[in-house]
Amino acid sequence: MKLQGKVALVTGGGRGIGRGIALALAAEGADVAIVETDVVDNPYNQYGTRQINGYQAAQNVVKEIQAMGRRAIAIQADVTKWDQVQAMVQKTVKEFGRIDISVHNAGVINVTPVEEMSEEAYDLVMDVNVKGVFLCCKAVIPQMKKQGGGKIINTASIGGKNAFPTLAHYCASKFAVVGFTNGLAKELAKDNITVNAICPGIVRTAMWDLLADAWKQPGETVEQSWQRHLETLIPQGRAQTPADMGALAVFFATNDNVTGQAFNIDGGVELH
Ligand SMILES: NC(=O)c1ccc[n+]([C@@H]2O[C@H](COP(=O)([O-])OP(=O)(O)OC[C@H]3O[C@@H](n4cnc5c(N)ncnc54)[C@H](O)[C@@H]3O)[C@@H](O)[C@H]2O)c1
């Protein structure tokens, strides 16, 4: 096992891609803190509600990881709130003594043309996807410096390299994550802290349930829309999985000389 004795933190680790990353890190021996929240301020997310029940979902992932023989805890924190993000780092260090790998994966989406986009819809996407990544990085850097190094992994998207209509704000947020990741990597290069981003293609999670529904053509079911998008957007014609993203997280977590990268797992969509 490559991560025996290491401690990881994963935001948005209760479901979807974050869960896949948490399980992959645990399978390599890491103890894991799963960071999630049950309630958010703003309903413009893929769940369409303020009551998103992420912390509840995190309890199940904790059990799955404990069943693998690792230690795991669930922490309730909204990544857009500085006090909660600081507490998230403190609780993880109190429980496990350190943080070697910090995965900033919590993210939200809503679908709307810019002309009809409300400020609330725009603000939530920017708050969670960009400010959330910034706050989590800011909070974990002092701990990693104290330990003499660490691995920061942010979740961006193929939408962070090539944008999609009705997702201008979401894609802008993911372009921001790619740029932030590269800038921070250079800033921390001499501190033995690497900073990289995962760019997923299409993974069937709550996020894609929303997209397949919002992008249906007249007469199409959600399943038909999903299938059409796989075939038209992904050269390989098949979906990527949370386990794929977990494998990339393990790669970043175990390589000291890879930093500043935003790597796609997308079935061949992007050139870079
Ligand atoms: N699904 C895809 O195809 C895809 C593609 C590219 C990028 N992504 C990115 O992957 C990441 C994970 O998304 P997913 O597809 O697994 O969706 P998901 O809805 O399954 O997971 C997102 C998780 O983030 C949590 N979350 C939301 N707001 C939060 C907040 N303020 N504080 C703490 N936690 C919060 C949710 O509770 C949820 O469990 C996101 O950053 C997303 O933008 C997904």
The ligand as an SDF file (V2000), in Angstrom:
LIG
                    3D

 44 48  0  0  0  0  0  0  0  0999 V2000
  -19.7480   14.6240  -12.4780 N   0  0  0  0  0  0  0  0  0  0  0  0
  -18.9780   15.0670  -13.4540 C   0  0  0  0  0  0  0  0  0  0  0  0
  -19.0540   14.6150  -14.5850 O   0  0  0  0  0  0  0  0  0  0  0  0
  -17.9640   16.1600  -13.1940 C   0  0  0  0  0  0  0  0  0  0  0  0
  -17.2000   16.5980  -14.2710 C   0  0  0  0  0  0  0  0  0  0  0  0
  -16.2350   17.5710  -14.0470 C   0  0  0  0  0  0  0  0  0  0  0  0
  -16.0200   18.0720  -12.7830 C   0  0  0  0  0  0  0  0  0  0  0  0
  -16.7830   17.6310  -11.7410 N   0  0  0  0  0  0  0  0  0  0  0  0
  -16.4930   18.1780  -10.4200 C   0  0  0  0  0  0  0  0  0  0  0  0
  -16.3310   17.1150   -9.4990 O   0  0  0  0  0  0  0  0  0  0  0  0
  -16.6310   17.5730   -8.1780 C   0  0  0  0  0  0  0  0  0  0  0  0
  -17.5850   16.5990   -7.5080 C   0  0  0  0  0  0  0  0  0  0  0  0
  -18.8360   16.6360   -8.1810 O   0  0  0  0  0  0  0  0  0  0  0  0
  -19.7650   15.3380   -8.3650 P   0  0  0  0  0  0  0  0  0  0  0  0
  -20.0360   15.2150   -9.8020 O   0  0  0  0  0  0  0  0  0  0  0  0
  -19.1930   14.2010   -7.6240 O   0  0  0  0  0  0  0  0  0  0  0  0
  -21.1160   15.8600   -7.7170 O   0  0  0  0  0  0  0  0  0  0  0  0
  -21.8490   15.4250   -6.3440 P   0  0  0  0  0  0  0  0  0  0  0  0
  -23.0410   16.3000   -6.2130 O   0  0  0  0  0  0  0  0  0  0  0  0
  -22.0450   13.9490   -6.3310 O   0  0  0  0  0  0  0  0  0  0  0  0
  -20.7610   15.7920   -5.2450 O   0  0  0  0  0  0  0  0  0  0  0  0
  -20.5240   17.0910   -4.7870 C   0  0  0  0  0  0  0  0  0  0  0  0
  -20.4650   17.0520   -3.2650 C   0  0  0  0  0  0  0  0  0  0  0  0
  -20.1030   18.3650   -2.7850 O   0  0  0  0  0  0  0  0  0  0  0  0
  -20.8520   18.6060   -1.5960 C   0  0  0  0  0  0  0  0  0  0  0  0
  -20.9850   20.0580   -1.4060 N   0  0  0  0  0  0  0  0  0  0  0  0
  -21.6890   20.9250   -2.1570 C   0  0  0  0  0  0  0  0  0  0  0  0
  -21.6110   22.1620   -1.6480 N   0  0  0  0  0  0  0  0  0  0  0  0
  -20.8310   22.0820   -0.5390 C   0  0  0  0  0  0  0  0  0  0  0  0
  -20.3560   23.0290    0.3990 C   0  0  0  0  0  0  0  0  0  0  0  0
  -20.6900   24.3350    0.3070 N   0  0  0  0  0  0  0  0  0  0  0  0
  -19.5690   22.6000    1.4010 N   0  0  0  0  0  0  0  0  0  0  0  0
  -19.2260   21.2810    1.5180 C   0  0  0  0  0  0  0  0  0  0  0  0
  -19.6370   20.3360    0.6370 N   0  0  0  0  0  0  0  0  0  0  0  0
  -20.4350   20.7400   -0.3720 C   0  0  0  0  0  0  0  0  0  0  0  0
  -22.1930   17.9330   -1.8530 C   0  0  0  0  0  0  0  0  0  0  0  0
  -22.8660   17.6410   -0.6360 O   0  0  0  0  0  0  0  0  0  0  0  0
  -21.8220   16.6970   -2.6560 C   0  0  0  0  0  0  0  0  0  0  0  0
  -21.7130   15.5400   -1.8620 O   0  0  0  0  0  0  0  0  0  0  0  0
  -17.1930   18.9750   -8.3420 C   0  0  0  0  0  0  0  0  0  0  0  0
  -16.1780   19.9260   -8.0600 O   0  0  0  0  0  0  0  0  0  0  0  0
  -17.5770   19.0230   -9.8040 C   0  0  0  0  0  0  0  0  0  0  0  0
  -17.5970   20.3490  -10.3050 O   0  0  0  0  0  0  0  0  0  0  0  0
  -17.7490   16.6920  -11.9220 C   0  0  0  0  0  0  0  0  0  0  0  0
  1  2  1  0
  2  3  2  0
  2  4  1  0
  4  5  1  0
  4 44  2  0
  5  6  2  0
  6  7  1  0
  7  8  2  0
  8  9  1  0
  8 44  1  0
  9 10  1  0
  9 42  1  0
 10 11  1  0
 11 12  1  0
 11 40  1  0
 12 13  1  0
 13 14  1  0
 14 15  2  0
 14 16  1  0
 14 17  1  0
 17 18  1  0
 18 19  2  0
 18 20  1  0
 18 21  1  0
 21 22  1  0
 22 23  1  0
 23 24  1  0
 23 38  1  0
 24 25  1  0
 25 26  1  0
 25 36  1  0
 26 27  1  0
 26 35  1  0
 27 28  2  0
 28 29  1  0
 29 30  1  0
 29 35  2  0
 30 31  1  0
 30 32  2  0
 32 33  1  0
 33 34  2  0
 34 35  1  0
 36 37  1  0
 36 38  1  0
 38 39  1  0
 40 41  1  0
 40 42  1  0
 42 43  1  0
M  CHG  2   8   1  16  -1
M  END
$$$$
